[in-house]
Amino acid sequence: MSIGHKDRPFRPRFPIRRKGEAMSQRGVERTLGRLVTDQGFRQDFFEDPAAASLRIGADLTREEIDSLLRVPLAALTEFSVRLDDRICRLHIRQEPMQQESRQ
């Protein structure tokens, strides 16, 4: 059984990489862009880089994640504050809601 059009075999949209192959430049660039422009993503990435990158559709290898983690958080933050606000994502910290007590 083949997946895809009856006259052509299924081909994944993006090439499947194996360990040791070249980094996915697109995924690295997407992640780096979000690290610079999105404070919430930046915090999430430094807490759980694999999960954070998957949430934005970047399936990074361990080597790619390690490379991005070598960029100091302070450097990303400093660069971010120098960007025009119009290209940065608004980050609103979500505080847990406290339930009102009824008496």
C-alpha positions as CSV (number, residue, x, y, z in Angstrom):
1,M,0.0,0.0,0.0
2,S,1.4,3.3,-0.9
3,I,0.5,6.7,0.5
4,G,0.2,9.6,-1.9
5,H,-1.1,10.0,-5.4
6,K,-1.7,6.8,-7.4
7,D,0.9,7.8,-10.0
8,R,3.6,9.0,-7.6
9,P,5.0,7.7,-4.3
10,F,4.5,9.6,-1.1
11,R,7.4,12.0,-0.3
12,P,7.6,13.8,3.0
13,R,7.4,17.6,2.7
14,F,10.7,18.0,4.5
15,P,13.6,15.5,4.2
16,I,13.9,13.1,7.1
17,R,17.2,13.5,8.8
18,R,19.2,10.9,10.6
19,K,21.6,11.5,13.5
20,G,24.8,13.0,12.3
21,E,23.4,14.6,9.2
22,A,23.6,18.3,8.7
23,M,21.5,20.6,10.9
24,S,18.1,21.7,9.6
25,Q,18.8,25.3,8.8
26,R,15.2,26.2,8.6
27,G,14.3,24.7,12.1
28,V,17.4,26.4,13.7
29,E,16.5,29.8,12.1
30,R,12.9,29.5,13.1
31,T,13.9,28.7,16.7
32,L,16.5,31.4,16.9
33,G,14.0,33.9,15.5
34,R,11.5,33.0,18.2
35,L,14.3,33.1,20.9
36,V,14.9,36.7,19.9
37,T,11.4,38.0,19.4
38,D,9.3,36.0,21.9
39,Q,10.0,36.4,25.6
40,G,7.6,33.6,26.6
41,F,9.2,31.2,24.1
42,R,12.6,32.2,25.2
43,Q,11.7,31.3,28.8
44,D,10.1,28.0,27.7
45,F,13.1,27.0,25.6
46,F,15.6,27.4,28.4
47,E,13.3,25.3,30.7
48,D,12.5,22.5,28.2
49,P,14.1,23.1,24.8
50,A,12.8,20.0,23.0
51,A,9.2,20.6,24.0
52,A,9.4,24.3,23.2
53,S,10.9,23.8,19.8
54,L,8.3,21.1,18.9
55,R,5.5,23.5,19.9
56,I,6.6,25.9,17.1
57,G,7.1,23.1,14.6
58,A,10.9,22.8,14.8
59,D,11.9,19.2,15.2
60,L,15.5,19.8,16.3
61,T,18.2,17.3,16.9
62,R,20.1,17.1,20.2
63,E,23.1,18.8,18.5
64,E,20.9,21.6,17.2
65,I,19.4,22.2,20.7
66,D,22.9,22.1,22.3
67,S,24.1,24.6,19.8
68,L,21.3,27.0,20.5
69,L,21.7,26.6,24.3
70,R,25.3,27.8,23.9
71,V,23.9,31.3,23.1
72,P,23.7,33.0,26.5
73,L,20.2,33.9,27.6
74,A,21.4,37.4,28.6
75,A,22.7,37.9,25.0
76,L,19.3,37.0,23.5
77,T,17.5,39.2,26.0
78,E,19.8,42.1,25.4
79,F,19.4,41.8,21.6
80,S,15.6,41.5,22.0
81,V,15.3,44.8,23.9
82,R,17.0,46.6,21.1
83,L,14.5,45.4,18.5
84,D,11.6,47.5,17.4
85,D,8.5,46.5,19.4
86,R,6.5,46.0,16.2
87,I,8.5,42.8,15.3
88,C,8.4,41.3,18.8
89,R,5.6,39.2,20.3
90,L,3.7,40.6,23.2
91,H,4.2,38.4,26.2
92,I,1.6,38.5,28.9
93,R,2.5,36.3,31.8
94,Q,-0.5,34.2,32.8
95,E,-1.0,34.2,36.5
96,P,-3.0,31.3,38.1
97,M,-6.5,32.5,38.8
98,Q,-7.5,32.5,42.5
99,Q,-10.9,31.3,43.2
100,E,-13.1,33.6,45.3
101,S,-14.4,32.0,48.5
102,R,-18.1,32.2,48.9
103,Q,-19.4,32.5,52.4
